[in-house]
Amino acid sequence: MSQVKYDAMSDRELKRYFLEHRDDKAALQAYLDRRRNRSSKIITKVGDPDFDIKIQAAIRQQIQDYESNKAI
């Protein structure tokens, strides 16, 4: 059996692989490790006068990123 190279996969490929091979515990662990290692970006803080504007911009960016990745 050949060894699967999770590190060579993009996030999207790894997620797709895991969903197709749900019994592959190493794939699940690789996916969870990758998700855990992402840094969480702070968008704004409570009391920021531009709070609503920054939140809306972040949501728009996530939608745009999602739509771009969906086309792949």
N, CA, C, O and CB atoms as a CASP TS submission, in Angstrom:
PFRMAT TS
TARGET T0000
AUTHOR 0000-0000-0000
METHOD Language model
MODEL 1
PARENT N/A
ATOM      1  N   MET     1       0.844  -1.183   0.000  1.00  0.00           N
ATOM      2  CA  MET     1       0.000   0.000   0.000  1.00  0.00           C
ATOM      3  C   MET     1       0.886   1.242   0.000  1.00  0.00           C
ATOM      4  O   MET     1       1.844   1.323   0.770  1.00  0.00           O
ATOM      5  CB  MET     1      -0.959   0.000   1.222  1.00  0.00           C
ATOM      6  N   SER     2       0.574   2.198  -0.850  1.00  0.00           N
ATOM      7  CA  SER     2       1.379   3.410  -0.918  1.00  0.00           C
ATOM      8  C   SER     2       1.003   4.371   0.204  1.00  0.00           C
ATOM      9  O   SER     2      -0.141   4.406   0.657  1.00  0.00           O
ATOM     10  CB  SER     2       1.210   4.089  -2.278  1.00  0.00           C
ATOM     11  N   GLN     3       1.972   5.135   0.633  1.00  0.00           N
ATOM     12  CA  GLN     3       1.781   6.100   1.701  1.00  0.00           C
ATOM     13  C   GLN     3       1.157   7.380   1.130  1.00  0.00           C
ATOM     14  O   GLN     3       1.656   7.929   0.148  1.00  0.00           O
ATOM     15  CB  GLN     3       3.127   6.407   2.410  1.00  0.00           C
ATOM     16  N   VAL     4       0.090   7.843   1.733  1.00  0.00           N
ATOM     17  CA  VAL     4      -0.576   9.072   1.288  1.00  0.00           C
ATOM     18  C   VAL     4       0.208  10.260   1.826  1.00  0.00           C
ATOM     19  O   VAL     4       0.586  10.280   2.997  1.00  0.00           O
ATOM     20  CB  VAL     4      -2.073   9.123   1.766  1.00  0.00           C
ATOM     21  N   LYS     5       0.452  11.244   0.975  1.00  0.00           N
ATOM     22  CA  LYS     5       1.238  12.419   1.359  1.00  0.00           C
ATOM     23  C   LYS     5       0.287  13.588   1.625  1.00  0.00           C
ATOM     24  O   LYS     5      -0.026  14.375   0.731  1.00  0.00           O
ATOM     25  CB  LYS     5       2.280  12.788   0.248  1.00  0.00           C
ATOM     26  N   TYR     6      -0.160  13.677   2.872  1.00  0.00           N
ATOM     27  CA  TYR     6      -1.115  14.722   3.252  1.00  0.00           C
ATOM     28  C   TYR     6      -0.510  16.113   3.127  1.00  0.00           C
ATOM     29  O   TYR     6      -1.199  17.068   2.767  1.00  0.00           O
ATOM     30  CB  TYR     6      -1.601  14.498   4.679  1.00  0.00           C
ATOM     31  N   ASP     7       0.789  16.223   3.426  1.00  0.00           N
ATOM     32  CA  ASP     7       1.446  17.532   3.363  1.00  0.00           C
ATOM     33  C   ASP     7       1.472  18.102   1.951  1.00  0.00           C
ATOM     34  O   ASP     7       1.518  19.319   1.770  1.00  0.00           O
ATOM     35  CB  ASP     7       2.860  17.428   3.891  1.00  0.00           C
ATOM     36  N   ALA     8       1.443  17.234   0.960  1.00  0.00           N
ATOM     37  CA  ALA     8       1.483  17.693  -0.430  1.00  0.00           C
ATOM     38  C   ALA     8       0.115  18.169  -0.906  1.00  0.00           C
ATOM     39  O   ALA     8       0.010  18.800  -1.958  1.00  0.00           O
ATOM     40  CB  ALA     8       1.986  16.577  -1.340  1.00  0.00           C
ATOM     41  N   MET     9      -0.929  17.873  -0.142  1.00  0.00           N
ATOM     42  CA  MET     9      -2.289  18.251  -0.529  1.00  0.00           C
ATOM     43  C   MET     9      -2.611  19.671  -0.083  1.00  0.00           C
ATOM     44  O   MET     9      -2.139  20.135   0.954  1.00  0.00           O
ATOM     45  CB  MET     9      -3.306  17.273   0.063  1.00  0.00           C
ATOM     46  N   SER    10      -3.419  20.346  -0.883  1.00  0.00           N
ATOM     47  CA  SER    10      -3.941  21.641  -0.456  1.00  0.00           C
ATOM     48  C   SER    10      -4.980  21.381   0.630  1.00  0.00           C
ATOM     49  O   SER    10      -5.390  20.238   0.833  1.00  0.00           O
ATOM     50  CB  SER    10      -4.561  22.445  -1.664  1.00  0.00           C
ATOM     51  N   ASP    11      -5.404  22.419   1.323  1.00  0.00           N
ATOM     52  CA  ASP    11      -6.443  22.272   2.343  1.00  0.00           C
ATOM     53  C   ASP    11      -7.696  21.654   1.742  1.00  0.00           C
ATOM     54  O   ASP    11      -8.301  20.751   2.320  1.00  0.00           O
ATOM     55  CB  ASP    11      -6.774  23.632   2.982  1.00  0.00           C
ATOM     56  N   ARG    12      -8.066  22.143   0.601  1.00  0.00           N
ATOM     57  CA  ARG    12      -9.274  21.659  -0.070  1.00  0.00           C
ATOM     58  C   ARG    12      -9.136  20.185  -0.466  1.00  0.00           C
ATOM     59  O   ARG    12     -10.067  19.400  -0.289  1.00  0.00           O
ATOM     60  CB  ARG    12      -9.571  22.513  -1.313  1.00  0.00           C
ATOM     61  N   GLU    13      -7.970  19.817  -1.002  1.00  0.00           N
ATOM     62  CA  GLU    13      -7.733  18.429  -1.391  1.00  0.00           C
ATOM     63  C   GLU    13      -7.751  17.505  -0.178  1.00  0.00           C
ATOM     64  O   GLU    13      -8.313  16.411  -0.229  1.00  0.00           O
ATOM     65  CB  GLU    13      -6.397  18.304  -2.125  1.00  0.00           C
ATOM     66  N   LEU    14      -7.131  17.953   0.915  1.00  0.00           N
ATOM     67  CA  LEU    14      -7.090  17.136   2.123  1.00  0.00           C
ATOM     68  C   LEU    14      -8.493  16.937   2.680  1.00  0.00           C
ATOM     69  O   LEU    14      -8.849  15.832   3.089  1.00  0.00           O
ATOM     70  CB  LEU    14      -6.183  17.781   3.181  1.00  0.00           C
ATOM     71  N   LYS    15      -9.277  17.985   2.697  1.00  0.00           N
ATOM     72  CA  LYS    15     -10.657  17.868   3.179  1.00  0.00           C
ATOM     73  C   LYS    15     -11.446  16.910   2.296  1.00  0.00           C
ATOM     74  O   LYS    15     -12.164  16.046   2.801  1.00  0.00           O
ATOM     75  CB  LYS    15     -11.343  19.252   3.212  1.00  0.00           C
ATOM     76  N   ARG    16     -11.319  17.057   1.006  1.00  0.00           N
ATOM     77  CA  ARG    16     -12.024  16.179   0.075  1.00  0.00           C
ATOM     78  C   ARG    16     -11.570  14.730   0.256  1.00  0.00           C
ATOM     79  O   ARG    16     -12.391  13.812   0.254  1.00  0.00           O
ATOM     80  CB  ARG    16     -11.790  16.635  -1.379  1.00  0.00           C
ATOM     81  N   TYR    17     -10.251  14.530   0.414  1.00  0.00           N
ATOM     82  CA  TYR    17      -9.721  13.180   0.619  1.00  0.00           C
ATOM     83  C   TYR    17     -10.307  12.563   1.887  1.00  0.00           C
ATOM     84  O   TYR    17     -10.753  11.416   1.884  1.00  0.00           O
ATOM     85  CB  TYR    17      -8.178  13.208   0.701  1.00  0.00           C
ATOM     86  N   PHE    18     -10.301  13.338   2.969  1.00  0.00           N
ATOM     87  CA  PHE    18     -10.827  12.800   4.225  1.00  0.00           C
ATOM     88  C   PHE    18     -12.309  12.448   4.103  1.00  0.00           C
ATOM     89  O   PHE    18     -12.742  11.403   4.589  1.00  0.00           O
ATOM     90  CB  PHE    18     -10.620  13.806   5.362  1.00  0.00           C
ATOM     91  N   LEU    19     -13.079  13.308   3.461  1.00  0.00           N
ATOM     92  CA  LEU    19     -14.506  13.035   3.317  1.00  0.00           C
ATOM     93  C   LEU    19     -14.772  11.774   2.479  1.00  0.00           C
ATOM     94  O   LEU    19     -15.788  11.102   2.656  1.00  0.00           O
ATOM     95  CB  LEU    19     -15.199  14.235   2.683  1.00  0.00           C
ATOM     96  N   GLU    20     -13.851  11.473   1.576  1.00  0.00           N
ATOM     97  CA  GLU    20     -13.990  10.267   0.758  1.00  0.00           C
ATOM     98  C   GLU    20     -13.402   9.029   1.436  1.00  0.00           C
ATOM     99  O   GLU    20     -13.723   7.904   1.055  1.00  0.00           O
ATOM    100  CB  GLU    20     -13.320  10.477  -0.585  1.00  0.00           C
ATOM    101  N   HIS    21     -12.541   9.231   2.443  1.00  0.00           N
ATOM    102  CA  HIS    21     -11.869   8.124   3.142  1.00  0.00           C
ATOM    103  C   HIS    21     -12.027   8.312   4.654  1.00  0.00           C
ATOM    104  O   HIS    21     -11.042   8.471   5.376  1.00  0.00           O
ATOM    105  CB  HIS    21     -10.350   8.050   2.750  1.00  0.00           C
ATOM    106  N   ARG    22     -13.244   8.291   5.109  1.00  0.00           N
ATOM    107  CA  ARG    22     -13.548   8.593   6.507  1.00  0.00           C
ATOM    108  C   ARG    22     -12.914   7.624   7.497  1.00  0.00           C
ATOM    109  O   ARG    22     -12.804   7.946   8.680  1.00  0.00           O
ATOM    110  CB  ARG    22     -15.027   8.596   6.704  1.00  0.00           C
ATOM    111  N   ASP    23     -12.502   6.465   7.050  1.00  0.00           N
ATOM    112  CA  ASP    23     -11.850   5.519   7.948  1.00  0.00           C
ATOM    113  C   ASP    23     -10.356   5.799   8.101  1.00  0.00           C
ATOM    114  O   ASP    23      -9.693   5.146   8.908  1.00  0.00           O
ATOM    115  CB  ASP    23     -12.057   4.108   7.445  1.00  0.00           C
ATOM    116  N   ASP    24      -9.815   6.748   7.349  1.00  0.00           N
ATOM    117  CA  ASP    24      -8.392   7.093   7.417  1.00  0.00           C
ATOM    118  C   ASP    24      -8.174   8.080   8.565  1.00  0.00           C
ATOM    119  O   ASP    24      -8.326   9.290   8.399  1.00  0.00           O
ATOM    120  CB  ASP    24      -7.893   7.700   6.061  1.00  0.00           C
ATOM    121  N   LYS    25      -7.817   7.545   9.721  1.00  0.00           N
ATOM    122  CA  LYS    25      -7.634   8.369  10.926  1.00  0.00           C
ATOM    123  C   LYS    25      -6.466   9.337  10.780  1.00  0.00           C
ATOM    124  O   LYS    25      -6.503  10.437  11.333  1.00  0.00           O
ATOM    125  CB  LYS    25      -7.411   7.478  12.147  1.00  0.00           C
ATOM    126  N   ALA    26      -5.431   8.943  10.043  1.00  0.00           N
ATOM    127  CA  ALA    26      -4.279   9.827   9.827  1.00  0.00           C
ATOM    128  C   ALA    26      -4.685  11.051   9.010  1.00  0.00           C
ATOM    129  O   ALA    26      -4.178  12.149   9.239  1.00  0.00           O
ATOM    130  CB  ALA    26      -3.138   9.068   9.116  1.00  0.00           C
ATOM    131  N   ALA    27      -5.595  10.863   8.061  1.00  0.00           N
ATOM    132  CA  ALA    27      -6.082  12.000   7.261  1.00  0.00           C
ATOM    133  C   ALA    27      -6.855  12.966   8.136  1.00  0.00           C
ATOM    134  O   ALA    27      -6.695  14.182   8.027  1.00  0.00           O
ATOM    135  CB  ALA    27      -6.971  11.515   6.097  1.00  0.00           C
ATOM    136  N   LEU    28      -7.696  12.419   9.008  1.00  0.00           N
ATOM    137  CA  LEU    28      -8.442  13.271   9.939  1.00  0.00           C
ATOM    138  C   LEU    28      -7.482  14.052  10.823  1.00  0.00           C
ATOM    139  O   LEU    28      -7.651  15.256  11.014  1.00  0.00           O
ATOM    140  CB  LEU    28      -9.401  12.428  10.807  1.00  0.00           C
ATOM    141  N   GLN    29      -6.483  13.378  11.357  1.00  0.00           N
ATOM    142  CA  GLN    29      -5.527  14.057  12.240  1.00  0.00           C
ATOM    143  C   GLN    29      -4.755  15.140  11.497  1.00  0.00           C
ATOM    144  O   GLN    29      -4.531  16.223  12.037  1.00  0.00           O
ATOM    145  CB  GLN    29      -4.551  13.045  12.846  1.00  0.00           C
ATOM    146  N   ALA    30      -4.345  14.855  10.259  1.00  0.00           N
ATOM    147  CA  ALA    30      -3.624  15.852   9.451  1.00  0.00           C
ATOM    148  C   ALA    30      -4.509  17.075   9.199  1.00  0.00           C
ATOM    149  O   ALA    30      -4.045  18.214   9.257  1.00  0.00           O
ATOM    150  CB  ALA    30      -3.165  15.234   8.101  1.00  0.00           C
ATOM    151  N   TYR    31      -5.785  16.822   8.919  1.00  0.00           N
ATOM    152  CA  TYR    31      -6.722  17.922   8.670  1.00  0.00           C
ATOM    153  C   TYR    31      -6.936  18.752   9.930  1.00  0.00           C
ATOM    154  O   TYR    31      -6.906  19.982   9.878  1.00  0.00           O
ATOM    155  CB  TYR    31      -8.066  17.379   8.163  1.00  0.00           C
ATOM    156  N   LEU    32      -7.151  18.084  11.059  1.00  0.00           N
ATOM    157  CA  LEU    32      -7.364  18.804  12.316  1.00  0.00           C
ATOM    158  C   LEU    32      -6.114  19.576  12.740  1.00  0.00           C
ATOM    159  O   LEU    32      -6.222  20.701  13.229  1.00  0.00           O
ATOM    160  CB  LEU    32      -7.773  17.826  13.422  1.00  0.00           C
ATOM    161  N   ASP    33      -4.942  18.991  12.558  1.00  0.00           N
ATOM    162  CA  ASP    33      -3.684  19.681  12.885  1.00  0.00           C
ATOM    163  C   ASP    33      -3.533  20.941  12.045  1.00  0.00           C
ATOM    164  O   ASP    33      -3.143  21.996  12.545  1.00  0.00           O
ATOM    165  CB  ASP    33      -2.474  18.748  12.663  1.00  0.00           C
ATOM    166  N   ARG    34      -3.842  20.816  10.786  1.00  0.00           N
ATOM    167  CA  ARG    34      -3.737  21.967   9.890  1.00  0.00           C
ATOM    168  C   ARG    34      -4.694  23.078  10.318  1.00  0.00           C
ATOM    169  O   ARG    34      -4.316  24.249  10.341  1.00  0.00           O
ATOM    170  CB  ARG    34      -4.026  21.547   8.439  1.00  0.00           C
ATOM    171  N   ARG    35      -5.923  22.717  10.654  1.00  0.00           N
ATOM    172  CA  ARG    35      -6.908  23.704  11.102  1.00  0.00           C
ATOM    173  C   ARG    35      -6.474  24.363  12.409  1.00  0.00           C
ATOM    174  O   ARG    35      -6.619  25.575  12.572  1.00  0.00           O
ATOM    175  CB  ARG    35      -8.281  23.045  11.278  1.00  0.00           C
ATOM    176  N   ARG    36      -5.949  23.578  13.329  1.00  0.00           N
ATOM    177  CA  ARG    36      -5.543  24.082  14.638  1.00  0.00           C
ATOM    178  C   ARG    36      -4.362  25.043  14.528  1.00  0.00           C
ATOM    179  O   ARG    36      -4.251  25.983  15.315  1.00  0.00           O
ATOM    180  CB  ARG    36      -5.186  22.921  15.561  1.00  0.00           C
ATOM    181  N   ASN    37      -3.490  24.813  13.568  1.00  0.00           N
ATOM    182  CA  ASN    37      -2.284  25.619  13.429  1.00  0.00           C
ATOM    183  C   ASN    37      -2.510  26.954  12.730  1.00  0.00           C
ATOM    184  O   ASN    37      -1.608  27.791  12.676  1.00  0.00           O
ATOM    185  CB  ASN    37      -1.255  24.845  12.684  1.00  0.00           C
ATOM    186  N   ARG    38      -3.699  27.152  12.200  1.00  0.00           N
ATOM    187  CA  ARG    38      -3.996  28.448  11.574  1.00  0.00           C
ATOM    188  C   ARG    38      -4.121  29.511  12.654  1.00  0.00           C
ATOM    189  O   ARG    38      -4.701  29.282  13.716  1.00  0.00           O
ATOM    190  CB  ARG    38      -5.301  28.377  10.724  1.00  0.00           C
ATOM    191  N   SER    39      -3.577  30.649  12.364  1.00  0.00           N
ATOM    192  CA  SER    39      -3.698  31.741  13.326  1.00  0.00           C
ATOM    193  C   SER    39      -5.070  32.403  13.190  1.00  0.00           C
ATOM    194  O   SER    39      -5.615  32.521  12.092  1.00  0.00           O
ATOM    195  CB  SER    39      -2.568  32.783  13.121  1.00  0.00           C
ATOM    196  N   SER    40      -5.596  32.818  14.296  1.00  0.00           N
ATOM    197  CA  SER    40      -6.877  33.518  14.292  1.00  0.00           C
ATOM    198  C   SER    40      -6.613  35.014  14.225  1.00  0.00           C
ATOM    199  O   SER    40      -5.962  35.592  15.096  1.00  0.00           O
ATOM    200  CB  SER    40      -7.725  33.157  15.552  1.00  0.00           C
ATOM    201  N   LYS    41      -7.123  35.608  13.193  1.00  0.00           N
ATOM    202  CA  LYS    41      -6.934  37.034  12.987  1.00  0.00           C
ATOM    203  C   LYS    41      -7.984  37.806  13.775  1.00  0.00           C
ATOM    204  O   LYS    41      -9.175  37.506  13.684  1.00  0.00           O
ATOM    205  CB  LYS    41      -7.006  37.387  11.485  1.00  0.00           C
ATOM    206  N   ILE    42      -7.555  38.789  14.538  1.00  0.00           N
ATOM    207  CA  ILE    42      -8.487  39.649  15.274  1.00  0.00           C
ATOM    208  C   ILE    42      -8.934  40.745  14.326  1.00  0.00           C
ATOM    209  O   ILE    42      -8.120  41.509  13.806  1.00  0.00           O
ATOM    210  CB  ILE    42      -7.830  40.252  16.576  1.00  0.00           C
ATOM    211  N   ILE    43     -10.235  40.811  14.110  1.00  0.00           N
ATOM    212  CA  ILE    43     -10.798  41.765  13.159  1.00  0.00           C
ATOM    213  C   ILE    43     -10.978  43.135  13.805  1.00  0.00           C
ATOM    214  O   ILE    43     -10.619  44.157  13.220  1.00  0.00           O
ATOM    215  CB  ILE    43     -12.140  41.254  12.618  1.00  0.00           C
ATOM    216  N   THR    44     -11.527  43.151  14.992  1.00  0.00           N
ATOM    217  CA  THR    44     -11.815  44.398  15.698  1.00  0.00           C
ATOM    218  C   THR    44     -12.065  44.092  17.166  1.00  0.00           C
ATOM    219  O   THR    44     -12.077  42.928  17.566  1.00  0.00           O
ATOM    220  CB  THR    44     -13.037  45.127  15.072  1.00  0.00           C
ATOM    221  N   LYS    45     -12.257  45.094  17.941  1.00  0.00           N
ATOM    222  CA  LYS    45     -12.551  44.925  19.360  1.00  0.00           C
ATOM    223  C   LYS    45     -13.827  45.690  19.719  1.00  0.00           C
ATOM    224  O   LYS    45     -14.185  46.674  19.072  1.00  0.00           O
ATOM    225  CB  LYS    45     -11.361  45.409  20.228  1.00  0.00           C
ATOM    226  N   VAL    46     -14.495  45.215  20.756  1.00  0.00           N
ATOM    227  CA  VAL    46     -15.698  45.902  21.233  1.00  0.00           C
ATOM    228  C   VAL    46     -15.318  47.330  21.609  1.00  0.00           C
ATOM    229  O   VAL    46     -14.288  47.562  22.241  1.00  0.00           O
ATOM    230  CB  VAL    46     -16.340  45.151  22.453  1.00  0.00           C
ATOM    231  N   GLY    47     -16.137  48.260  21.224  1.00  0.00           N
ATOM    232  CA  GLY    47     -15.873  49.667  21.523  1.00  0.00           C
ATOM    233  C   GLY    47     -15.201  50.395  20.377  1.00  0.00           C
ATOM    234  O   GLY    47     -15.103  51.621  20.406  1.00  0.00           O
ATOM    235  N   ASP    48     -14.733  49.670  19.363  1.00  0.00           N
ATOM    236  CA  ASP    48     -14.111  50.287  18.193  1.00  0.00           C
ATOM    237  C   ASP    48     -15.200  51.041  17.438  1.00  0.00           C
ATOM    238  O   ASP    48     -16.234  50.457  17.114  1.00  0.00           O
ATOM    239  CB  ASP    48     -13.411  49.214  17.273  1.00  0.00           C
ATOM    240  N   PRO    49     -14.990  52.323  17.151  1.00  0.00           N
ATOM    241  CA  PRO    49     -16.024  53.096  16.452  1.00  0.00           C
ATOM    242  C   PRO    49     -16.330  52.550  15.054  1.00  0.00           C
ATOM    243  O   PRO    49     -17.404  52.816  14.514  1.00  0.00           O
ATOM    244  CB  PRO    49     -15.593  54.548  16.344  1.00  0.00           C
ATOM    245  N   ASP    50     -15.407  51.793  14.463  1.00  0.00           N
ATOM    246  CA  ASP    50     -15.615  51.205  13.138  1.00  0.00           C
ATOM    247  C   ASP    50     -15.963  49.721  13.218  1.00  0.00           C
ATOM    248  O   ASP    50     -15.772  48.986  12.249  1.00  0.00           O
ATOM    249  CB  ASP    50     -14.373  51.395  12.282  1.00  0.00           C
ATOM    250  N   PHE    51     -16.473  49.276  14.368  1.00  0.00           N
ATOM    251  CA  PHE    51     -16.757  47.861  14.607  1.00  0.00           C
ATOM    252  C   PHE    51     -17.623  47.259  13.492  1.00  0.00           C
ATOM    253  O   PHE    51     -17.243  46.255  12.890  1.00  0.00           O
ATOM    254  CB  PHE    51     -17.452  47.688  15.960  1.00  0.00           C
ATOM    255  N   ASP    52     -18.766  47.857  13.221  1.00  0.00           N
ATOM    256  CA  ASP    52     -19.694  47.325  12.211  1.00  0.00           C
ATOM    257  C   ASP    52     -19.061  47.283  10.827  1.00  0.00           C
ATOM    258  O   ASP    52     -19.227  46.308  10.093  1.00  0.00           O
ATOM    259  CB  ASP    52     -20.967  48.168  12.167  1.00  0.00           C
ATOM    260  N   ILE    53     -18.352  48.317  10.479  1.00  0.00           N
ATOM    261  CA  ILE    53     -17.714  48.386   9.151  1.00  0.00           C
ATOM    262  C   ILE    53     -16.681  47.266   9.009  1.00  0.00           C
ATOM    263  O   ILE    53     -16.619  46.608   7.970  1.00  0.00           O
ATOM    264  CB  ILE    53     -17.037  49.777   8.932  1.00  0.00           C
ATOM    265  N   LYS    54     -15.880  47.051  10.039  1.00  0.00           N
ATOM    266  CA  LYS    54     -14.844  46.014   9.977  1.00  0.00           C
ATOM    267  C   LYS    54     -15.446  44.613   9.935  1.00  0.00           C
ATOM    268  O   LYS    54     -14.953  43.754   9.205  1.00  0.00           O
ATOM    269  CB  LYS    54     -13.905  46.136  11.174  1.00  0.00           C
ATOM    270  N   ILE    55     -16.492  44.374  10.699  1.00  0.00           N
ATOM    271  CA  ILE    55     -17.150  43.064  10.691  1.00  0.00           C
ATOM    272  C   ILE    55     -17.766  42.795   9.320  1.00  0.00           C
ATOM    273  O   ILE    55     -17.621  41.701   8.774  1.00  0.00           O
ATOM    274  CB  ILE    55     -18.236  42.988  11.796  1.00  0.00           C
ATOM    275  N   GLN    56     -18.448  43.784   8.770  1.00  0.00           N
ATOM    276  CA  GLN    56     -19.063  43.614   7.452  1.00  0.00           C
ATOM    277  C   GLN    56     -18.013  43.371   6.366  1.00  0.00           C
ATOM    278  O   GLN    56     -18.220  42.557   5.466  1.00  0.00           O
ATOM    279  CB  GLN    56     -19.901  44.844   7.099  1.00  0.00           C
ATOM    280  N   ALA    57     -16.892  44.077   6.457  1.00  0.00           N
ATOM    281  CA  ALA    57     -15.816  43.881   5.477  1.00  0.00           C
ATOM    282  C   ALA    57     -15.243  42.468   5.596  1.00  0.00           C
ATOM    283  O   ALA    57     -14.949  41.836   4.581  1.00  0.00           O
ATOM    284  CB  ALA    57     -14.695  44.935   5.677  1.00  0.00           C
ATOM    285  N   ALA    58     -15.083  41.972   6.814  1.00  0.00           N
ATOM    286  CA  ALA    58     -14.567  40.620   7.021  1.00  0.00           C
ATOM    287  C   ALA    58     -15.533  39.577   6.474  1.00  0.00           C
ATOM    288  O   ALA    58     -15.104  38.589   5.877  1.00  0.00           O
ATOM    289  CB  ALA    58     -14.308  40.367   8.509  1.00  0.00           C
ATOM    290  N   ILE    59     -16.817  39.785   6.669  1.00  0.00           N
ATOM    291  CA  ILE    59     -17.826  38.860   6.142  1.00  0.00           C
ATOM    292  C   ILE    59     -17.804  38.873   4.611  1.00  0.00           C
ATOM    293  O   ILE    59     -17.853  37.820   3.977  1.00  0.00           O
ATOM    294  CB  ILE    59     -19.240  39.234   6.667  1.00  0.00           C
ATOM    295  N   ARG    60     -17.732  40.057   4.030  1.00  0.00           N
ATOM    296  CA  ARG    60     -17.665  40.151   2.563  1.00  0.00           C
ATOM    297  C   ARG    60     -16.429  39.428   2.027  1.00  0.00           C
ATOM    298  O   ARG    60     -16.496  38.756   0.998  1.00  0.00           O
ATOM    299  CB  ARG    60     -17.648  41.630   2.116  1.00  0.00           C
ATOM    300  N   GLN    61     -15.307  39.568   2.724  1.00  0.00           N
ATOM    301  CA  GLN    61     -14.071  38.913   2.302  1.00  0.00           C
ATOM    302  C   GLN    61     -14.200  37.394   2.380  1.00  0.00           C
ATOM    303  O   GLN    61     -13.741  36.686   1.484  1.00  0.00           O
ATOM    304  CB  GLN    61     -12.896  39.387   3.163  1.00  0.00           C
ATOM    305  N   GLN    62     -14.814  36.896   3.434  1.00  0.00           N
ATOM    306  CA  GLN    62     -15.009  35.452   3.571  1.00  0.00           C
ATOM    307  C   GLN    62     -15.924  34.921   2.473  1.00  0.00           C
ATOM    308  O   GLN    62     -15.679  33.843   1.932  1.00  0.00           O
ATOM    309  CB  GLN    62     -15.591  35.117   4.951  1.00  0.00           C
ATOM    310  N   ILE    63     -16.957  35.653   2.145  1.00  0.00           N
ATOM    311  CA  ILE    63     -17.865  35.241   1.063  1.00  0.00           C
ATOM    312  C   ILE    63     -17.105  35.214  -0.260  1.00  0.00           C
ATOM    313  O   ILE    63     -17.239  34.273  -1.043  1.00  0.00           O
ATOM    314  CB  ILE    63     -19.094  36.201   0.967  1.00  0.00           C
ATOM    315  N   GLN    64     -16.313  36.243  -0.502  1.00  0.00           N
ATOM    316  CA  GLN    64     -15.529  36.309  -1.732  1.00  0.00           C
ATOM    317  C   GLN    64     -14.529  35.148  -1.796  1.00  0.00           C
ATOM    318  O   GLN    64     -14.378  34.524  -2.846  1.00  0.00           O
ATOM    319  CB  GLN    64     -14.789  37.662  -1.827  1.00  0.00           C
ATOM    320  N   ASP    65     -13.858  34.859  -0.699  1.00  0.00           N
ATOM    321  CA  ASP    65     -12.902  33.743  -0.650  1.00  0.00           C
ATOM    322  C   ASP    65     -13.608  32.421  -0.900  1.00  0.00           C
ATOM    323  O   ASP    65     -13.106  31.564  -1.628  1.00  0.00           O
ATOM    324  CB  ASP    65     -12.177  33.704   0.709  1.00  0.00           C
ATOM    325  N   TYR    66     -14.780  32.263  -0.288  1.00  0.00           N
ATOM    326  CA  TYR    66     -15.557  31.043  -0.469  1.00  0.00           C
ATOM    327  C   TYR    66     -15.961  30.866  -1.927  1.00  0.00           C
ATOM    328  O   TYR    66     -15.815  29.783  -2.492  1.00  0.00           O
ATOM    329  CB  TYR    66     -16.799  31.063   0.425  1.00  0.00           C
ATOM    330  N   GLU    67     -16.469  31.933  -2.531  1.00  0.00           N
ATOM    331  CA  GLU    67     -16.894  31.860  -3.933  1.00  0.00           C
ATOM    332  C   GLU    67     -15.710  31.564  -4.844  1.00  0.00           C
ATOM    333  O   GLU    67     -15.855  30.827  -5.818  1.00  0.00           O
ATOM    334  CB  GLU    67     -17.572  33.171  -4.360  1.00  0.00           C
ATOM    335  N   SER    68     -14.551  32.122  -4.547  1.00  0.00           N
ATOM    336  CA  SER    68     -13.348  31.864  -5.367  1.00  0.00           C
ATOM    337  C   SER    68     -12.921  30.413  -5.244  1.00  0.00           C
ATOM    338  O   SER    68     -12.556  29.788  -6.240  1.00  0.00           O
ATOM    339  CB  SER    68     -12.183  32.792  -4.946  1.00  0.00           C
ATOM    340  N   ASN    69     -12.962  29.867  -4.032  1.00  0.00           N
ATOM    341  CA  ASN    69     -12.542  28.478  -3.813  1.00  0.00           C
ATOM    342  C   ASN    69     -13.559  27.488  -4.354  1.00  0.00           C
ATOM    343  O   ASN    69     -13.197  26.377  -4.741  1.00  0.00           O
ATOM    344  CB  ASN    69     -12.319  28.221  -2.331  1.00  0.00           C
ATOM    345  N   LYS    70     -14.819  27.876  -4.385  1.00  0.00           N
ATOM    346  CA  LYS    70     -15.875  26.996  -4.871  1.00  0.00           C
ATOM    347  C   LYS    70     -15.679  26.698  -6.346  1.00  0.00           C
ATOM    348  O   LYS    70     -16.070  25.632  -6.823  1.00  0.00           O
ATOM    349  CB  LYS    70     -17.253  27.619  -4.633  1.00  0.00           C
ATOM    350  N   ALA    71     -15.083  27.619  -7.066  1.00  0.00           N
ATOM    351  CA  ALA    71     -14.885  27.457  -8.494  1.00  0.00           C
ATOM    352  C   ALA    71     -13.750  26.479  -8.815  1.00  0.00           C
ATOM    353  O   ALA    71     -13.615  26.032  -9.954  1.00  0.00           O
ATOM    354  CB  ALA    71     -14.602  28.800  -9.128  1.00  0.00           C
ATOM    355  N   ILE    72     -12.950  26.155  -7.822  1.00  0.00           N
ATOM    356  CA  ILE    72     -11.801  25.266  -8.047  1.00  0.00           C
ATOM    357  C   ILE    72     -12.246  23.834  -8.163  1.00  0.00           C
ATOM    358  O   ILE    72     -11.418  22.943  -8.354  1.00  0.00           O
ATOM    359  CB  ILE    72     -10.779  25.399  -6.922  1.00  0.00           C
TER
END
